[in-house]
């Protein structure tokens, strides 16, 4: 857990503003799992951002992918530390970005 905290305290390497919002963060986990099995997404992904993030999550270790869906009070962290996947819900403290759908990568 300390590796996750240390990595998350850093500034994200990249932040994407995406058009997709969800009602339940379990759907995000399902998307990543399904991509891992099929290498496909079953929804429109303009610019292939989500596909590239899924590839990154699958092929790289020691990272965190944070996803926040607009107007939610929390965000999900998809962590991969020492080849172990850990998913954590955290309170979203995004201020002016609260109404945005965001993906941030910490590596």
N, C-alpha and C positions, 0 to 999 in steps of 0.2 A: 504494500500500500504506500510505503514511503517513496518508491520510485514514481508512482502515479502522481502523488502530491508534488514532488519535485518537478516533474515534467509539466504539470498543469500550471504551475506558478510562472513558467516562462511565457514569453509572448508567443502567440501562435505563428507558425511558419507561413500559413496562408489562411485566408478567410474567404469563403464563397457566399454570396447572397443568391439563394436559389428560389425558384418559383413554387416548390413543393412544400405543402404543409400536411401534417397528419393529426389525427385525433388521439392516437395512442402510440406511445413510443415502442411498444412491442412490435408494431408494424415495421419500424426501422430495423430491428433485429431480424425479423423475417426476411426483409429485403436483402440484407447482407448474407444471411444463411442461404437463401435461394440463389444469389449470385455465386456464392462459393460452389454450389452444386452444379449450376447450369451455365455459368458465365454469361447470363443474360438478365436483362431487366424487362419486366412486362408493363412498362409505362413509358411515356415520352420523356426523354432526358435531353433537353436542349443543351448543346455544347458538350455532351457526354460527361458532365461534371461528376454525377453520381457514379457512373460506371468507372471513371478513373479513381474516385475515392474508394470504391469497393476493391479495385485491383490493388491499390496502395495498401489497404487494410490486410488483404490476403498475403501480399508478397513482402511486407516489411515488418520488422519487429520493433519493439520499444517505441510505441507511439500512442497518441490519444486522438480520437476523432470526436469532436463535440458537435452535436446537432441540436439546434433549438428551433422549434416550430412556433410560428407567430402566435402571439397572445397567450402562450403557455407560461406558467410560473416556474417551470423547471426545464432542464435540458438533460440530454442523455450523453454520457461519455462512453464511447466504445474504445476500450483500452486493450492494447496488446503488449504485454510485458513478459519477457522470457518465454515467448511462444504460448503464453496463456491469455485467453480472452476473458476480460472482466468488463461487465456493463454496470454503470452506476448512474442513478438519477441524482441530480444536484439542483439546488435552487438556482434559477437564472437571474443573474444580476447584470442585465444588458442595457439598462437605462434607455437611451433613445433608440436602441436596436430591438427593443422588446416586440415590436410589430413586424419583425423580419424573420424569414426562414434562413438560418445560417448554418454553415458547416465550417468548423475551424479545425485545422490540423496542427497538432503539437508533436514534433519529432526531435 
